[in-house]
Amino acid sequence: MENKTDLAFAFSVRKNVFVEEQGVPEHVELDEYDTSSYHFIVKDQDHPIGAARLRKLEETIGKVERVCVLEQYRGKKIGLLIMEEIEKYAKQLGVTKLKLNAQSYAIPFYEKLHYTVTSPEFLDAGIPHRAMEKVI
């Protein structure tokens, strides 16, 4: 994603899911990494319905963050589409390992994509998470 309109679309989905639906404070959701991350969005026609970002931690390690899909579009494989695109793009960047912090309820989704849990449960923005990673 290259333009400010698409970034605004990504932010609108993230605000809807994380801030409004899950109660994450906006200043926590929109952070200093947004300007240096790669952003991904999915649209239904011109309406943004899903978003995520990829951040490089090291030359060959990336971190998938802020994966979200609007409630009425869940269960339609939008999350899978986002993750597939992130993995393809990460490989183009020379990334060989992806990390993420999954909300605990979403762990089965990421396990189906071959991510492995690498931490005990912890709270992030008051929500239970576990770290996961995958060699790509």
C-alpha positions as CSV (number, residue, x, y, z in Angstrom):
1,M,0.0,0.0,0.0
2,E,1.5,3.3,-1.1
3,N,-1.0,6.1,-0.7
4,K,-2.5,8.1,2.2
5,T,-6.0,7.0,1.3
6,D,-5.2,3.4,1.6
7,L,-3.4,4.1,5.0
8,A,-6.6,5.9,6.1
9,F,-8.6,2.8,5.1
10,A,-6.3,0.6,7.1
11,F,-6.6,2.9,10.1
12,S,-10.5,2.9,9.8
13,V,-10.7,-0.9,9.9
14,R,-8.2,-1.1,12.9
15,K,-10.1,1.6,14.8
16,N,-13.4,-0.2,14.2
17,V,-12.0,-3.6,15.3
18,F,-9.5,-2.8,18.0
19,V,-10.6,0.6,19.4
20,E,-14.4,0.4,19.1
21,E,-15.0,-3.3,19.3
22,Q,-12.2,-4.4,21.7
23,G,-11.7,-1.3,23.7
24,V,-8.0,-0.7,22.9
25,P,-7.0,2.9,23.5
26,E,-6.5,4.7,20.2
27,H,-3.1,6.0,21.2
28,V,-2.0,2.4,21.8
29,E,-3.5,1.1,18.5
30,L,-2.1,3.8,16.2
31,D,1.6,3.9,17.2
32,E,5.1,5.1,16.2
33,Y,5.6,2.0,14.0
34,D,2.8,2.9,11.5
35,T,5.1,5.2,9.6
36,S,7.8,2.6,9.1
37,S,5.6,-0.5,8.5
38,Y,4.2,-2.1,5.3
39,H,0.4,-1.9,5.4
40,F,-2.1,-4.3,3.8
41,I,-5.8,-3.8,3.2
42,V,-8.6,-5.8,1.7
43,K,-11.6,-3.9,0.2
44,D,-15.1,-5.0,-0.8
45,Q,-15.5,-2.8,-3.8
46,D,-14.2,0.6,-2.4
47,H,-15.1,-0.3,1.3
48,P,-12.1,-1.4,3.5
49,I,-13.0,-4.6,5.3
50,G,-9.6,-6.0,6.5
51,A,-6.1,-4.7,7.4
52,A,-2.7,-5.7,8.8
53,R,0.8,-4.5,8.9
54,L,4.3,-6.0,8.5
55,R,7.3,-4.6,10.3
56,K,10.9,-5.7,9.9
57,L,12.5,-6.4,13.2
58,E,15.8,-7.5,11.7
59,E,17.1,-8.1,8.2
60,T,15.5,-11.6,8.0
61,I,12.8,-11.3,10.7
62,G,9.5,-9.7,10.3
63,K,6.6,-9.1,12.7
64,V,2.9,-9.3,11.6
65,E,0.8,-6.9,13.5
66,R,-2.7,-5.5,13.7
67,V,-4.4,-8.2,11.7
68,C,-8.2,-7.5,11.7
69,V,-11.3,-8.0,9.7
70,L,-14.6,-6.2,10.2
71,E,-17.1,-8.4,12.1
72,Q,-19.6,-8.9,9.3
73,Y,-16.8,-10.2,7.0
74,R,-15.3,-12.7,9.4
75,G,-15.5,-16.4,8.5
76,K,-15.0,-15.6,4.8
77,K,-11.3,-16.3,4.6
78,I,-10.3,-12.6,4.5
79,G,-7.8,-13.2,7.3
80,L,-6.3,-16.0,5.3
81,L,-6.0,-13.8,2.2
82,I,-4.2,-11.1,4.3
83,M,-1.8,-13.6,5.8
84,E,-1.0,-15.1,2.4
85,E,-0.2,-11.7,1.0
86,I,1.9,-10.7,3.9
87,E,4.0,-13.9,3.6
88,K,4.5,-13.3,-0.1
89,Y,5.6,-9.8,0.4
90,A,7.8,-10.7,3.4
91,K,9.7,-13.2,1.2
92,Q,10.3,-10.5,-1.4
93,L,11.8,-8.4,1.4
94,G,14.2,-11.2,2.3
95,V,12.4,-12.2,5.5
96,T,12.7,-15.8,6.4
97,K,10.9,-15.8,9.8
98,L,7.7,-14.1,10.8
99,K,6.7,-13.4,14.4
100,L,3.4,-12.2,15.7
101,N,1.5,-11.8,19.0
102,A,-1.8,-13.5,18.6
103,Q,-4.9,-12.8,20.6
104,S,-5.4,-16.1,22.5
105,Y,-8.7,-16.9,20.9
106,A,-7.1,-16.6,17.4
107,I,-4.3,-19.1,18.1
108,P,-6.1,-21.9,16.1
109,F,-6.3,-19.6,13.1
110,Y,-2.6,-19.0,13.1
111,E,-1.8,-22.7,13.9
112,K,-3.6,-23.7,10.7
113,L,-1.1,-21.4,8.9
114,H,1.7,-23.3,10.6
115,Y,2.6,-20.7,13.2
116,T,3.9,-22.2,16.5
117,V,3.3,-20.7,20.0
118,T,6.5,-19.5,21.5
119,S,5.4,-17.9,24.8
120,P,3.1,-18.3,27.7
121,E,0.0,-16.1,27.7
122,F,0.5,-12.4,28.4
123,L,-1.7,-9.3,28.4
124,D,-1.3,-6.7,25.6
125,A,-3.7,-3.7,25.9
126,G,-5.6,-5.8,28.5
127,I,-6.2,-8.7,26.0
128,P,-4.6,-12.2,26.4
129,H,-2.0,-12.9,23.8
130,R,0.7,-15.5,23.0
131,A,3.7,-15.0,20.8
132,M,4.0,-17.2,17.7
133,E,6.4,-17.6,14.8
134,K,6.9,-19.3,11.5
135,V,9.8,-19.9,9.2
136,I,8.7,-19.0,5.7
